[in-house]
């Protein structure tokens, strides 16, 4: 009996609504009139007819989207080229500089062990670099190449004359 009294007290204190309280809450909710949703403001006040301007693609200054980013170089046959154009500029070694009545000339040693005389304006290397100047201290070669975007860039390559080292003749 004591257990039943404790159980009843706990139910009352726990706040569990009984059937009467539930029915009163449902009736109160049913009495609240539901208001229809207000008309959408877009329907009542129509915006002026504004159609966006059609988009047009402007290709100026942009790369062609259908061209690959990496383009294969078309290599010329090296056998038909003169010896100075067969090898890369970095493969040549500046052996000496000769000056006289015609100006400065340089002697390059190729990877094949042969010597080649060059002067200002001589074409050298597979990228058709041009000898820009020859001075007492070295040779300057200007080479043109294409970047990955297709633009032509210029690069100056300096070939210094090596000083005579001790113990070498």
C-alpha positions in Angstrom: 0.0 0.0 0.0 2.8 2.3 0.8 4.3 1.5 -2.5 1.1 2.4 -4.3 1.0 5.8 -2.5 4.6 6.6 -3.4 4.0 5.7 -7.0 0.9 7.9 -7.2 2.8 10.8 -5.6 5.6 10.4 -8.1 3.2 10.4 -11.0 1.6 13.6 -9.8 4.9 15.3 -9.2 6.5 14.2 -12.5 4.1 16.4 -14.5 2.6 13.7 -16.7 -0.7 15.1 -17.8 -3.8 13.0 -17.3 -6.5 12.5 -19.9 -8.5 15.6 -18.9 -5.5 17.8 -19.3 -4.7 16.3 -22.7 -8.1 16.8 -24.0 -8.2 20.5 -22.8 -4.9 21.2 -24.6 -6.2 19.7 -27.8 -9.4 21.7 -27.6 -7.4 24.9 -27.1 -5.3 24.2 -30.1 -8.4 23.5 -32.2 -10.0 26.8 -31.2 -7.1 28.9 -32.5 -8.2 29.9 -36.0 -5.7 29.2 -38.7 -5.0 32.3 -40.8 -4.4 31.9 -44.5 -0.9 32.7 -45.6 -0.6 36.3 -46.8 -0.4 36.7 -50.5 3.1 36.7 -51.8 4.4 40.2 -52.3 5.8 39.2 -55.7 2.3 38.5 -56.9 0.7 41.7 -55.7 3.5 44.0 -56.8 4.9 42.8 -60.1 8.4 43.8 -60.8 9.1 45.6 -64.1 10.0 43.4 -67.0 13.8 43.1 -66.6 15.3 40.4 -68.7 19.1 39.9 -68.2 21.3 40.7 -71.2 22.4 37.6 -73.0 25.9 36.5 -72.3 28.4 36.7 -75.1 31.8 35.0 -74.9 34.8 37.4 -75.4 37.8 35.3 -76.5 40.2 38.3 -76.6 43.1 37.7 -74.3 42.1 34.1 -73.5 43.7 30.9 -74.7 41.8 28.5 -77.0 40.0 26.0 -74.8 40.3 23.3 -77.4 44.1 23.5 -77.7 46.0 21.1 -75.4 48.1 22.8 -72.7 51.2 20.7 -73.6 52.0 20.7 -77.3 54.5 18.2 -78.8 57.4 19.9 -80.4 58.0 19.1 -84.0 61.6 18.0 -84.1 63.5 18.5 -87.3 65.8 15.8 -88.5 69.2 16.6 -86.9 71.1 14.8 -89.7 70.2 17.5 -92.2 71.2 20.4 -90.0 74.6 22.1 -89.9 76.8 20.9 -87.0 76.2 24.1 -84.9 72.5 23.6 -85.0 72.5 19.8 -84.2 73.6 20.2 -80.6 72.2 22.2 -77.7 74.0 25.4 -76.7 74.9 23.9 -73.3 76.8 21.1 -75.0 79.3 23.6 -76.5 82.4 24.7 -74.7 83.9 28.1 -75.4 87.6 27.4 -76.1 88.9 30.8 -77.2 88.2 34.3 -78.6 90.1 35.7 -81.5 90.1 39.5 -82.3 91.5 41.2 -85.4 90.5 43.5 -88.2 87.1 41.9 -88.6 86.2 42.2 -84.9 85.8 39.4 -82.4 85.4 35.7 -83.4 85.0 32.8 -81.0 86.0 29.2 -81.1 83.6 26.6 -79.8 84.3 23.0 -79.1 81.4 20.8 -79.9 80.5 17.5 -78.2 82.0 15.7 -81.2 85.4 17.2 -80.3 85.6 19.4 -83.4 86.2 23.2 -83.3 83.8 25.7 -84.8 84.4 29.4 -85.5 81.5 31.7 -84.8 81.0 35.4 -85.2 78.2 37.8 -84.4 74.9 36.8 -86.1 75.8 33.0 -86.3 72.9 30.7 -85.7 73.6 28.1 -83.0 71.5 25.4 -81.3 68.3 23.5 -82.3 66.2 26.5 -81.2 68.1 28.7 -83.6 69.8 31.0 -81.1 71.7 33.9 -82.6 75.1 35.1 -81.4 74.3 38.7 -80.1 77.8 39.7 -79.0 81.3 38.4 -78.5 83.5 40.2 -75.9 86.9 39.5 -74.4 85.2 37.6 -71.5 82.6 35.6 -73.3 79.8 35.1 -75.8 76.1 36.1 -75.5 73.5 34.0 -77.4 69.9 35.0 -77.7 67.4 32.2 -78.0 63.7 32.4 -78.7 61.3 29.8 -77.4 57.5 29.3 -76.9 56.0 29.2 -73.5 53.1 26.8 -72.6 50.7 29.6 -73.4 52.1 29.9 -76.9 53.8 33.3 -76.4 57.3 33.8 -77.8 60.0 34.6 -75.1 63.6 35.5 -75.4 66.4 34.1 -73.3 70.0 35.3 -73.2 72.6 32.6 -72.6 76.1 33.8 -71.6 79.0 31.5 -72.3 81.9 32.7 -70.3 85.5 32.2 -71.4 87.2 30.0 -68.7 90.4 31.4 -67.4 93.6 29.4 -67.7 93.8 27.1 -64.7 97.0 26.3 -62.9 98.5 23.0 -64.1 96.6 23.1 -67.3 98.0 24.1 -70.7 
